[in-house]
Amino acid sequence: MNIKTLLIAITLLVTTTVVEAERIKDLASISGVRKNQLVGYGLVVGLNGTGDKTKFTGQSLRSMLREMGINLPPGTDPKSKNVAAVAVHADLTPFTGLGQTIDVTVSSIGDAKSLRGGSLIMTPLKGADGQIYAMAQGSLLVSGLAAEAGDGSSITVNIPSAGRIPNGATVERSVSNTFNVGDHLILDLHQPDFTTASRLTDMINHTLGKGTARSIDASSIKVNAPRDPNQRVPFFSLVENLEIDPGDTAAKVVVNSRTGTVIIGKHVRIMAAAITHGNLSVTISGDEEVSQPNAFAGGDTIVSPNFDITVTEESNRMFLFKTGVSLQEIVRAVNQVGASPSDLVAVLEALKQAGALQAELVVI
């Protein structure tokens, strides 16, 4: 599929999409009920000579051995290629209780070539408050692979210096939340929008009675809830499964300058504008001319470069946008002049600068 066909397909897909009702659980979350990030520092052992050689790894190994009752002679640097210093991080999801397990990610912070085959030694994971919330330990699953030959050639597949341990940390401390606090809950929309907030409030009031919900702003909705947890859980189960039609998002054009990807929202409109756009192609080719003297002339062979420069400019084509042009018409018109995605980006940026693009232009 070429670029033109792909752009047209995306256009038709966006413009013909039927708005369907979405569940409240997919649009909003409870304020104060969130995951918490945990982080720790540890050692991975059992590597096949792919560990690191950094000084802090040796210091960490000395400290670990000292805690186990093994004292190395002063000044001894335990340089072991089978050990690597790592950073360990995990997400502590809400309502996770004591004794439950969570996944952890382990990443090398030294010059270790690979963590494949290693095991993480017991590592405390701390929260932002400095308290220990989980203990991590276990064998790593590493999807990356690195190999090196004796002649210096090497190959690397994915990232061998990072891995995961499924259910690798045991929760030692739970985190409180606001779910069972007070006589109401606050729903926060993932994407603030006044229309969506209004429709969500109306749906809750229509289903559970007038006055149950009240919109605070474009992002927050206050919902009266029972104090008894036995009633609050089924109450919110009912609320989160209600379906509404979310409001249309604001008109946006998102441009990825690195890949040339352009996403145009269906509400994007263009004021009256005329555009001309063409490409300038510069080709430089070079070859070498060799001047060879006769056999008995006694001269030297001379090599002189010869360059040829060709400049080609495509014929510019002009097309006119009338006021209120839709998304599909924009892409069709740009495709008619044979524009590439990068050309489309240039056209959209020029339209925005001219004040003819009635949308927010987001460049990432």
VEXLUMPA-821379 format. One line per field, with one value per residue (C-alpha): residue in three letters; x, y, z. Coordinates in nm, 2 decimals, always signed. Each point is the difference from the previous one (the first is absolute). Layout:
N
rest <- (ALA / ...)
u <- (X / ...)
v <- (Y / ...)
w <- (Z / ...)
***
This chain:
364
rest <- (MET / ASN / ILE / LYS / THR / LEU / LEU / ILE / ALA / ILE / THR / LEU / LEU / VAL / THR / THR / THR / VAL / VAL / GLU / ALA / GLU / ARG / ILE / LYS / ASP / LEU / ALA / SER / ILE / SER / GLY / VAL / ARG / LYS / ASN / GLN / LEU / VAL / GLY / TYR / GLY / LEU / VAL / VAL / GLY / LEU / ASN / GLY / THR / GLY / ASP / LYS / THR / LYS / PHE / THR / GLY / GLN / SER / LEU / ARG / SER / MET / LEU / ARG / GLU / MET / GLY / ILE / ASN / LEU / PRO / PRO / GLY / THR / ASP / PRO / LYS / SER / LYS / ASN / VAL / ALA / ALA / VAL / ALA / VAL / HIS / ALA / ASP / LEU / THR / PRO / PHE / THR / GLY / LEU / GLY / GLN / THR / ILE / ASP / VAL / THR / VAL / SER / SER / ILE / GLY / ASP / ALA / LYS / SER / LEU / ARG / GLY / GLY / SER / LEU / ILE / MET / THR / PRO / LEU / LYS / GLY / ALA / ASP / GLY / GLN / ILE / TYR / ALA / MET / ALA / GLN / GLY / SER / LEU / LEU / VAL / SER / GLY / LEU / ALA / ALA / GLU / ALA / GLY / ASP / GLY / SER / SER / ILE / THR / VAL / ASN / ILE / PRO / SER / ALA / GLY / ARG / ILE / PRO / ASN / GLY / ALA / THR / VAL / GLU / ARG / SER / VAL / SER / ASN / THR / PHE / ASN / VAL / GLY / ASP / HIS / LEU / ILE / LEU / ASP / LEU / HIS / GLN / PRO / ASP / PHE / THR / THR / ALA / SER / ARG / LEU / THR / ASP / MET / ILE / ASN / HIS / THR / LEU / GLY / LYS / GLY / THR / ALA / ARG / SER / ILE / ASP / ALA / SER / SER / ILE / LYS / VAL / ASN / ALA / PRO / ARG / ASP / PRO / ASN / GLN / ARG / VAL / PRO / PHE / PHE / SER / LEU / VAL / GLU / ASN / LEU / GLU / ILE / ASP / PRO / GLY / ASP / THR / ALA / ALA / LYS / VAL / VAL / VAL / ASN / SER / ARG / THR / GLY / THR / VAL / ILE / ILE / GLY / LYS / HIS / VAL / ARG / ILE / MET / ALA / ALA / ALA / ILE / THR / HIS / GLY / ASN / LEU / SER / VAL / THR / ILE / SER / GLY / ASP / GLU / GLU / VAL / SER / GLN / PRO / ASN / ALA / PHE / ALA / GLY / GLY / ASP / THR / ILE / VAL / SER / PRO / ASN / PHE / ASP / ILE / THR / VAL / THR / GLU / GLU / SER / ASN / ARG / MET / PHE / LEU / PHE / LYS / THR / GLY / VAL / SER / LEU / GLN / GLU / ILE / VAL / ARG / ALA / VAL / ASN / GLN / VAL / GLY / ALA / SER / PRO / SER / ASP / LEU / VAL / ALA / VAL / LEU / GLU / ALA / LEU / LYS / GLN / ALA / GLY / ALA / LEU / GLN / ALA / GLU / LEU / VAL / VAL / ILE)
u <- (+0.00 / +0.15 / -0.01 / -0.29 / -0.22 / +0.10 / -0.09 / -0.34 / -0.07 / +0.07 / -0.22 / -0.29 / +0.04 / -0.01 / -0.28 / -0.23 / +0.05 / -0.32 / +0.01 / -0.09 / -0.08 / +0.29 / +0.00 / +0.07 / +0.28 / +0.18 / -0.04 / +0.07 / +0.17 / -0.06 / +0.20 / +0.27 / -0.02 / +0.32 / +0.31 / +0.33 / +0.35 / +0.26 / +0.38 / +0.29 / +0.37 / +0.13 / +0.24 / -0.05 / +0.22 / +0.06 / +0.09 / +0.23 / +0.28 / -0.23 / +0.00 / +0.14 / +0.33 / -0.11 / +0.13 / -0.34 / -0.08 / +0.31 / -0.10 / -0.36 / +0.14 / +0.23 / -0.30 / -0.22 / +0.28 / +0.06 / -0.37 / +0.02 / +0.30 / +0.28 / +0.27 / +0.24 / +0.35 / +0.04 / +0.07 / -0.14 / -0.20 / -0.23 / +0.00 / -0.25 / -0.13 / -0.29 / -0.16 / -0.19 / -0.14 / -0.36 / -0.28 / -0.33 / -0.34 / -0.36 / -0.36 / -0.20 / -0.36 / -0.29 / -0.16 / +0.30 / +0.02 / +0.28 / +0.15 / -0.11 / +0.25 / +0.08 / +0.22 / +0.33 / +0.24 / +0.37 / +0.24 / +0.38 / +0.16 / +0.36 / +0.18 / -0.14 / -0.04 / -0.29 / -0.22 / -0.11 / +0.01 / +0.04 / -0.19 / -0.09 / +0.10 / -0.26 / -0.05 / -0.22 / -0.23 / -0.07 / -0.27 / +0.03 / -0.02 / +0.31 / -0.20 / +0.04 / -0.31 / +0.12 / +0.29 / +0.12 / +0.19 / +0.00 / +0.14 / -0.01 / -0.18 / +0.21 / -0.13 / +0.32 / +0.30 / +0.37 / +0.28 / +0.36 / +0.25 / +0.38 / +0.07 / -0.20 / -0.32 / -0.32 / -0.37 / -0.27 / -0.37 / -0.24 / +0.14 / +0.19 / +0.08 / -0.36 / -0.25 / -0.31 / -0.10 / -0.37 / -0.14 / +0.35 / -0.08 / -0.20 / -0.20 / +0.10 / -0.20 / -0.33 / -0.09 / -0.32 / -0.24 / -0.31 / -0.25 / -0.16 / +0.05 / -0.28 / -0.35 / +0.09 / +0.24 / +0.17 / +0.02 / +0.28 / -0.03 / +0.30 / -0.05 / -0.16 / -0.31 / -0.30 / -0.24 / +0.11 / -0.01 / -0.36 / -0.11 / +0.15 / -0.17 / -0.33 / +0.03 / +0.07 / -0.28 / -0.24 / +0.09 / +0.05 / -0.22 / +0.02 / +0.28 / +0.22 / +0.27 / +0.12 / +0.25 / +0.29 / +0.19 / +0.09 / +0.20 / -0.17 / -0.34 / -0.11 / -0.22 / -0.18 / +0.08 / -0.10 / +0.23 / -0.03 / +0.28 / -0.25 / -0.23 / +0.27 / +0.16 / -0.32 / -0.10 / +0.31 / -0.02 / -0.33 / +0.14 / +0.31 / -0.20 / -0.24 / +0.05 / +0.01 / +0.09 / +0.31 / +0.03 / +0.20 / +0.36 / +0.13 / +0.12 / +0.37 / +0.26 / +0.28 / +0.33 / +0.28 / +0.30 / +0.23 / -0.22 / -0.20 / -0.33 / -0.29 / -0.33 / -0.28 / -0.31 / -0.34 / -0.09 / +0.30 / -0.11 / +0.18 / -0.07 / +0.02 / +0.36 / +0.20 / +0.31 / +0.28 / +0.27 / +0.28 / +0.31 / +0.36 / +0.23 / +0.38 / +0.20 / +0.38 / +0.18 / +0.37 / +0.25 / +0.38 / +0.20 / +0.33 / +0.29 / +0.24 / +0.34 / +0.16 / +0.21 / +0.34 / -0.11 / +0.12 / -0.31 / -0.23 / -0.35 / -0.24 / -0.35 / -0.23 / -0.36 / -0.28 / -0.33 / -0.34 / -0.27 / -0.36 / -0.28 / -0.36 / -0.31 / -0.34 / -0.27 / -0.20 / -0.37 / -0.24 / -0.32 / -0.27 / -0.16 / -0.34 / -0.13 / -0.10 / +0.18 / -0.02 / +0.26 / -0.06 / +0.02 / +0.33 / +0.17 / -0.15 / +0.12 / +0.35 / +0.02 / -0.11 / +0.32 / +0.21 / +0.11 / +0.19 / -0.07 / +0.28 / -0.16 / -0.33 / +0.18 / +0.15 / -0.34 / -0.18 / +0.27 / -0.03 / -0.38 / +0.03 / +0.24 / -0.23 / -0.29 / -0.20 / +0.02 / -0.29 / +0.16 / +0.28 / +0.32 / +0.20 / +0.35 / +0.16)
v <- (+0.00 / +0.33 / +0.33 / +0.14 / -0.30 / -0.02 / +0.37 / -0.04 / -0.32 / +0.18 / +0.29 / -0.22 / -0.19 / +0.31 / +0.17 / -0.30 / -0.12 / -0.01 / +0.13 / -0.28 / +0.02 / -0.06 / -0.12 / +0.25 / -0.23 / +0.06 / +0.37 / +0.09 / -0.12 / +0.05 / +0.29 / -0.11 / -0.36 / -0.05 / -0.20 / +0.09 / -0.04 / -0.20 / +0.00 / -0.18 / -0.08 / -0.36 / -0.26 / -0.26 / -0.31 / -0.31 / +0.16 / -0.18 / +0.26 / +0.28 / +0.21 / +0.35 / +0.12 / +0.32 / +0.09 / +0.04 / -0.36 / -0.12 / +0.22 / -0.14 / -0.35 / +0.07 / +0.14 / -0.30 / -0.25 / +0.20 / -0.02 / -0.38 / -0.02 / -0.02 / +0.27 / +0.05 / +0.12 / +0.38 / +0.14 / -0.31 / +0.08 / -0.29 / +0.03 / -0.25 / -0.01 / -0.21 / +0.29 / +0.31 / +0.30 / +0.06 / +0.24 / -0.17 / +0.17 / -0.11 / +0.15 / -0.07 / +0.00 / +0.12 / -0.25 / -0.23 / -0.17 / -0.13 / -0.32 / +0.05 / +0.00 / +0.26 / -0.01 / +0.18 / +0.13 / -0.03 / +0.22 / +0.01 / +0.33 / -0.10 / -0.13 / -0.36 / -0.15 / -0.22 / -0.11 / -0.32 / -0.30 / +0.23 / +0.00 / +0.31 / -0.01 / +0.12 / +0.37 / +0.24 / +0.22 / +0.34 / +0.26 / +0.38 / +0.03 / -0.22 / -0.29 / -0.36 / -0.13 / -0.32 / -0.25 / -0.12 / -0.32 / -0.26 / -0.12 / +0.25 / -0.05 / +0.18 / +0.01 / +0.17 / -0.19 / +0.10 / -0.20 / +0.09 / -0.18 / -0.02 / +0.23 / +0.29 / -0.04 / -0.01 / -0.01 / +0.13 / -0.09 / +0.22 / +0.12 / -0.26 / +0.24 / +0.01 / -0.27 / -0.07 / -0.22 / -0.09 / +0.00 / +0.08 / +0.23 / -0.07 / +0.29 / +0.08 / +0.32 / +0.11 / +0.35 / +0.16 / +0.17 / +0.22 / -0.26 / -0.07 / +0.36 / +0.25 / -0.01 / +0.06 / -0.09 / +0.22 / -0.13 / +0.15 / -0.01 / -0.13 / +0.27 / +0.32 / +0.10 / +0.21 / -0.19 / -0.34 / +0.11 / +0.13 / -0.32 / -0.22 / +0.20 / -0.02 / -0.37 / -0.07 / +0.22 / -0.16 / -0.35 / +0.05 / +0.31 / +0.37 / +0.16 / -0.31 / +0.15 / +0.36 / +0.14 / +0.19 / +0.10 / -0.15 / -0.28 / -0.08 / -0.13 / -0.04 / -0.31 / -0.06 / -0.35 / -0.23 / +0.00 / -0.37 / -0.18 / -0.29 / +0.24 / +0.22 / -0.27 / -0.12 / +0.37 / +0.09 / -0.32 / +0.13 / +0.35 / -0.11 / -0.22 / +0.27 / +0.10 / +0.35 / +0.17 / +0.20 / +0.35 / +0.05 / +0.11 / +0.34 / +0.03 / -0.11 / -0.09 / -0.21 / -0.02 / -0.24 / +0.18 / -0.30 / -0.26 / +0.24 / -0.13 / +0.24 / -0.05 / +0.24 / +0.02 / -0.01 / +0.36 / +0.16 / +0.28 / +0.23 / +0.36 / +0.12 / -0.04 / -0.07 / -0.21 / -0.08 / -0.25 / -0.16 / -0.21 / +0.10 / -0.30 / +0.04 / -0.29 / -0.01 / -0.28 / -0.05 / -0.22 / -0.01 / +0.07 / -0.18 / +0.15 / -0.27 / +0.10 / -0.20 / -0.30 / +0.19 / +0.35 / -0.02 / +0.19 / -0.08 / -0.13 / +0.28 / -0.06 / +0.31 / +0.00 / +0.12 / +0.11 / +0.05 / +0.20 / -0.02 / +0.21 / -0.10 / +0.19 / -0.15 / +0.21 / +0.17 / -0.06 / +0.23 / -0.11 / +0.21 / -0.07 / +0.15 / +0.10 / -0.29 / -0.27 / -0.34 / -0.25 / -0.23 / +0.29 / +0.12 / -0.34 / -0.06 / +0.34 / -0.05 / -0.35 / +0.14 / +0.19 / -0.30 / +0.12 / -0.23 / +0.00 / +0.25 / +0.23 / -0.03 / +0.10 / +0.31 / +0.09 / -0.03 / +0.21 / +0.27 / +0.00 / +0.04 / +0.29 / +0.17 / -0.04 / -0.22 / -0.32 / -0.01 / -0.25 / -0.05 / -0.11 / -0.24 / -0.10 / -0.28)
w <- (+0.00 / -0.10 / +0.20 / -0.19 / +0.05 / +0.37 / +0.06 / -0.18 / +0.20 / +0.33 / -0.11 / -0.08 / +0.32 / +0.21 / -0.18 / -0.01 / +0.36 / +0.19 / +0.35 / +0.24 / +0.37 / +0.24 / +0.35 / +0.28 / +0.12 / -0.33 / +0.02 / +0.36 / +0.32 / +0.37 / +0.14 / +0.24 / -0.11 / -0.20 / -0.03 / +0.18 / -0.14 / +0.19 / -0.07 / +0.15 / -0.05 / -0.01 / -0.14 / -0.27 / +0.05 / -0.20 / -0.33 / -0.25 / +0.00 / -0.13 / +0.32 / +0.05 / +0.12 / +0.18 / +0.34 / +0.16 / -0.09 / +0.19 / +0.30 / -0.01 / -0.01 / +0.30 / +0.19 / -0.07 / +0.10 / +0.32 / +0.10 / -0.05 / +0.24 / -0.26 / +0.04 / -0.29 / +0.07 / -0.01 / -0.34 / -0.18 / -0.31 / -0.08 / -0.38 / -0.11 / -0.35 / +0.11 / +0.20 / -0.13 / +0.18 / -0.09 / +0.05 / +0.09 / -0.05 / +0.03 / +0.02 / +0.31 / -0.12 / +0.22 / +0.23 / +0.00 / +0.34 / +0.22 / -0.13 / -0.36 / -0.28 / -0.27 / -0.32 / +0.01 / -0.27 / +0.04 / -0.20 / +0.01 / +0.12 / -0.07 / -0.31 / +0.02 / -0.35 / +0.09 / +0.29 / -0.16 / +0.24 / +0.31 / +0.33 / +0.20 / +0.36 / +0.26 / -0.07 / +0.20 / -0.21 / +0.14 / -0.07 / -0.03 / +0.38 / +0.05 / +0.16 / -0.12 / -0.16 / -0.17 / -0.02 / -0.34 / -0.08 / -0.27 / -0.34 / -0.29 / -0.33 / -0.27 / -0.35 / -0.14 / -0.12 / -0.06 / -0.16 / -0.08 / -0.21 / +0.05 / -0.29 / +0.16 / -0.19 / +0.21 / -0.03 / +0.23 / +0.00 / +0.19 / +0.34 / +0.20 / +0.28 / +0.14 / +0.10 / +0.20 / +0.29 / -0.01 / +0.36 / +0.11 / +0.30 / +0.31 / +0.14 / +0.36 / +0.05 / -0.14 / -0.12 / +0.12 / -0.24 / +0.01 / -0.13 / +0.34 / +0.14 / +0.02 / -0.14 / -0.36 / -0.28 / -0.25 / -0.36 / -0.21 / -0.38 / -0.18 / -0.26 / +0.15 / -0.20 / +0.10 / -0.22 / +0.12 / +0.37 / -0.06 / -0.17 / +0.27 / +0.28 / -0.18 / -0.05 / +0.37 / +0.11 / -0.25 / +0.12 / +0.38 / +0.07 / -0.03 / +0.21 / +0.01 / -0.21 / -0.05 / -0.25 / +0.16 / -0.31 / -0.34 / +0.16 / +0.34 / +0.09 / +0.36 / +0.07 / +0.33 / +0.12 / +0.29 / +0.30 / +0.06 / -0.21 / -0.06 / -0.18 / -0.15 / -0.21 / -0.18 / -0.03 / -0.19 / -0.20 / -0.13 / -0.06 / -0.19 / -0.24 / -0.11 / -0.37 / -0.14 / -0.33 / +0.07 / -0.14 / -0.32 / +0.05 / -0.10 / -0.36 / -0.01 / -0.25 / +0.14 / -0.19 / +0.08 / -0.15 / +0.04 / -0.19 / -0.22 / +0.15 / -0.02 / +0.19 / -0.08 / +0.22 / -0.17 / +0.12 / -0.17 / -0.23 / -0.24 / -0.08 / -0.36 / -0.12 / -0.31 / +0.02 / -0.24 / +0.09 / -0.20 / +0.06 / -0.08 / -0.08 / +0.00 / -0.14 / +0.03 / -0.18 / -0.02 / -0.19 / -0.04 / -0.31 / -0.03 / -0.21 / -0.09 / -0.17 / -0.28 / +0.09 / -0.06 / +0.08 / +0.36 / +0.13 / +0.30 / +0.00 / +0.10 / +0.14 / -0.01 / +0.13 / -0.22 / +0.15 / -0.17 / +0.18 / -0.12 / +0.15 / -0.07 / +0.12 / -0.03 / -0.15 / +0.27 / +0.01 / +0.18 / +0.16 / +0.18 / +0.33 / +0.06 / +0.34 / +0.21 / -0.19 / +0.18 / +0.09 / -0.30 / -0.24 / +0.14 / -0.04 / -0.34 / -0.13 / +0.13 / -0.15 / -0.34 / -0.02 / +0.08 / +0.35 / +0.24 / +0.38 / +0.05 / -0.26 / +0.18 / +0.32 / -0.17 / -0.14 / +0.34 / +0.17 / -0.26 / +0.03 / +0.38 / -0.04 / -0.24 / +0.24 / -0.24 / +0.20 / +0.26 / +0.23 / +0.25 / -0.17 / +0.22 / -0.10 / +0.19)
***
